[in-house]
Every structure is written in structure tokens, then in C-alpha cells.
Amino acid sequence: MPHHSILGEPSARAQVISGLRQAADYLDRHPGVPVSEHGWTLLSFPGRDSDDAGRAAVNKVAAMLGVTARDDTPAASPTPPDPGTPTPGH
């Protein structure tokens, strides 16, 4: 998998910026369109070769923003038993 800058490819970055400006202009021209008083979330999924590389990318961006990243990934749950496997006591 080719390594890409965490900041994104220049053309993709320009498209995101353009889209944000278009959204802001649209909202400005249409004051009746509701917006959340609590803000919004912009998700970005960095290209990565592993979970550790993905976490490192998130931590790097968090450091650039002066914040601490929080990992909300649920703890791995055990694999459920195969339904055909007898359980103790049955």
C-alpha cells in the first residue's frame, strides 16, 4: 500500500476545502436550513497499513491541533462459541 501524507493529497485537500466553502455559502443563503447548536463532526479516515499506523496518524493530527486523541474503540469481545460446539453441563 503506498504511503500518503497525513495531510492528504493536494487535490483531495482542495476538494474538501471547496466543499466546506460551498456548504457554508449554501447555509448563508438559506437561513431556514437548520443546523445543530452543538456543532458537527468531520470524519477523516487516514490511509494506513495497520491499526497502530492509524492510531499514530490520529495522534499526529491531534498534536497539530493541540489536543489529546481519545480511543473510543470498544474492547475486543471474545469470539462467540460455535453453535455446534457442546457447552459444559449440556
RODO-2510 file (C-alpha; in nm, 4 decimals, decimal comma):
residues 90
     n   res          X          Y          Z
     1     m     0,0000     0,0000     0,0000
     2     p     0,1559     0,3360    -0,0947
     3     h     0,2311     0,5766     0,1867
     4     h     0,0345     0,9019     0,1708
     5     s     0,0902     1,2192     0,3673
     6     i    -0,1289     1,2505     0,6727
     7     l    -0,2302     1,5911     0,5389
     8     g    -0,3841     1,4297     0,2317
     9     e    -0,3216     1,4628    -0,1362
    10     p    -0,3314     1,8266    -0,2520
    11     s    -0,6242     1,7696    -0,4901
    12     a    -0,8310     1,5867    -0,2255
    13     r    -0,7498     1,8573     0,0281
    14     a    -0,8601     2,1274    -0,2181
    15     q    -1,1868     1,9394    -0,2793
    16     v    -1,2612     1,9210     0,0936
    17     i    -1,1914     2,2922     0,1391
    18     s    -1,4063     2,3781    -0,1635
    19     g    -1,6898     2,1600    -0,0347
    20     l    -1,6781     2,3242     0,3066
    21     r    -1,6955     2,6687     0,1461
    22     q    -1,9891     2,5592    -0,0707
    23     a    -2,1713     2,4242     0,2362
    24     a    -2,1086     2,7475     0,4271
    25     d    -2,2291     2,9580     0,1320
    26     y    -2,5415     2,7436     0,0989
    27     l    -2,6234     2,7781     0,4691
    28     d    -2,5614     3,1524     0,4487
    29     r    -2,8057     3,1848     0,1554
    30     h    -3,0681     2,9590     0,3179
    31     p    -3,1160     3,0713     0,6795
    32     g    -3,4143     2,8362     0,7188
    33     v    -3,1938     2,5267     0,6922
    34     p    -3,1477     2,4015     1,0482
    35     v    -2,8027     2,3467     1,1934
    36     s    -2,7091     2,1827     1,5192
    37     e    -2,6341     2,4182     1,8033
    38     h    -2,3791     2,1627     1,9176
    39     g    -2,1629     2,1788     1,6062
    40     w    -2,0787     1,8913     1,3752
    41     t    -1,8202     1,6245     1,3162
    42     l    -1,5890     1,5979     1,0184
    43     l    -1,4560     1,2461     0,9828
    44     s    -1,1334     1,1574     0,8093
    45     f    -1,0026     0,8089     0,7559
    46     p    -0,6272     0,8165     0,7007
    47     g    -0,4760     0,5521     0,4765
    48     r    -0,2912     0,3065     0,6938
    49     d    -0,1213    -0,0274     0,6899
    50     s    -0,2241    -0,1318     1,0429
    51     d    -0,4296    -0,0220     1,3424
    52     d    -0,1112     0,1051     1,5078
    53     a    -0,0330     0,3169     1,1999
    54     g    -0,3879     0,4535     1,2066
    55     r    -0,3566     0,5450     1,5749
    56     a    -0,0214     0,7130     1,5054
    57     a    -0,1847     0,9199     1,2279
    58     v    -0,4663     1,0280     1,4605
    59     n    -0,2179     1,1152     1,7358
    60     k    -0,0117     1,3231     1,4912
    61     v    -0,3158     1,5287     1,3860
    62     a    -0,4234     1,5661     1,7497
    63     a    -0,0781     1,7022     1,8344
    64     m    -0,1044     1,9511     1,5451
    65     l    -0,4366     2,0694     1,6891
    66     g    -0,3011     2,0839     2,0437
    67     v    -0,5454     1,8235     2,1736
    68     t    -0,5214     1,4697     2,3046
    69     a    -0,6718     1,1879     2,0991
    70     r    -0,9169     0,9581     2,2731
    71     d    -0,9586     0,5957     2,1690
    72     d    -1,3267     0,5003     2,1880
    73     t    -1,2698     0,1645     2,0221
    74     p    -1,4714    -0,0980     2,2103
    75     a    -1,2601    -0,3614     2,3790
    76     a    -1,2359    -0,6750     2,1745
    77     s    -1,5053    -0,9166     2,2787
    78     p    -1,4391    -1,2878     2,2855
    79     t    -1,5419    -1,4837     1,9806
    80     p    -1,8809    -1,6457     2,0473
    81     p    -1,8742    -2,0235     2,0601
    82     d    -1,9672    -2,2195     1,7527
    83     p    -2,3380    -2,3109     1,7909
    84     g    -2,2489    -2,6733     1,7131
    85     t    -1,9971    -2,6922     1,9993
    86     p    -2,1349    -2,8504     2,3184
    87     t    -2,1073    -2,6331     2,6287
    88     p    -2,0176    -2,7677     2,9740
    89     g    -2,3234    -2,9056     3,1547
    90     h    -2,5289    -2,9598     2,8366
***
